[in-house]
Amino acid sequence: MRTISWDSKTPAVRIIDQRRLPADLVIIDLHNPQEVAASIRQMAVRGAPAIGATAAFGLALAGQLSTAGSAQGLWDDLEAAATLLRDARPTATNLGWALDRLLQTAHDSLEKGPQTMRRRLVEEAQKLADEDVEVNRRIGQHGADLINDGATVLHHCNTGALATVDYGTALGVIRTAHDQGKRVHVLVDETRPRLQGARLTAWELDQYGISYEIITDNAAGYFLHSGQVATVLVGADRVASNGDVANKIGTYMLALASNDNDVPFYCAVPTSTIDLSLPSGETIPIEERDPAEVLDLQRQGQPIAPDGSRARNPAFDITPSRLITAFITEIGVLHPPYPTSLSRAVKEAQRT
């Protein structure tokens, strides 16, 4: 089952509602661009590649729903829908990348009329989704070579099939190593405050039959310092041209602890997550989410914080490139200097 798919009969964008996991596996249909944008904003769908594919199908859906009788009228409707979708979440580069790709497809078909534009949008969104699955499998193949038999891997957030169209990035590396017969054990940090590790990564590992244990986020340093971790694997929502990484909050602290204990710290990403237009991570926009995600946690039925407490809730942090051992991409494993290797990988991916 894919995390995101296209229902041509309705039409609708079909997704797994990740807010309901691990208790219930629920599939929901999104019937218009407003619902697609809300699903991204409310994290019914999440993970940079999954967000990109969902937005692509959302723009194709906007084309199907538009009543415009002319190519220019349809183009105006698509631009409005793209603005709505683009504003759903600011940090992940795949969102804008996917929308720009679909808009270019529509623009290239302007002279052929609105019906051709509508058809091409659906075809391109489906092509983007299919490519995501193939790219993830190639990332898994390249990354599995870095995992030894019997290794314990520490994993942050969720980077599996749920964070992509299918298969996964960093978790896809673990999955590939497992499929190769390697005995891999995963320490899954909870990833507070939304617990994507405990809720989603643990659920996926359970489906695959991969050995795992859940740890609190602040226990990672202990396991790294005590020599119980061979490798750390994370994904990313955006990578700047110098190799700085925006990823789920807590990644920076995990990278610092890995570096201090000489444990390799790998970042697994498709080249579509690399944003060569940004010189460094300092220019990556950081989403700050509702403080209620922090304050509304319950312990024994009671709120964990006093009434009237305030909270800050940045969803991402920036990990400097100096802390990253290598990037695992569909092109291969990339080493420093990152301005050179990242640029080369993006150009090679665009040629294939």
Sequence and secondary structure as in RCSB ss.txt:
>XXXX:A:sequence
MRTISWDSKTPAVRIIDQRRLPADLVIIDLHNPQEVAASIRQMAVRGAPAIGATAAFGLALAGQLSTAGSAQGLW
DDLEAAATLLRDARPTATNLGWALDRLLQTAHDSLEKGPQTMRRRLVEEAQKLADEDVEVNRRIGQHGADLINDG
ATVLHHCNTGALATVDYGTALGVIRTAHDQGKRVHVLVDETRPRLQGARLTAWELDQYGISYEIITDNAAGYFLH
SGQVATVLVGADRVASNGDVANKIGTYMLALASNDNDVPFYCAVPTSTIDLSLPSGETIPIEERDPAEVLDLQRQ
GQPIAPDGSRARNPAFDITPSRLITAFITEIGVLHPPYPTSLSRAVKEAQRT
>XXXX:A:secstr
  SEEEETTTTEEEEE TTSTTT   EEEE SHHHHHHHHHTTSS SHHHHHHHHHHHHHHHHHH   SSHHHHH
HHHHHHHHHHHTS SS HHHHHHHHHHHHHHHHTGGG HHHHHHHHHHHHHHHHHHHHHHHHHHHHHHHTTS TT
 EEEE S  BGGGSSSSBSHHHHHHHHHHTT   EEEEE  TTTTHIIIIIHHHHHHHT EEEEE GGGHHHHHH
TT  SEEEE  SEEETTS EEEETTHHHHHHHHHHTT  EEEE  GGGEETT SSGGGS   B  THHHHT EET
TEESS TT     BSEEEE GGG  EEE SS EE S HHHHHHHHHHHHHH 
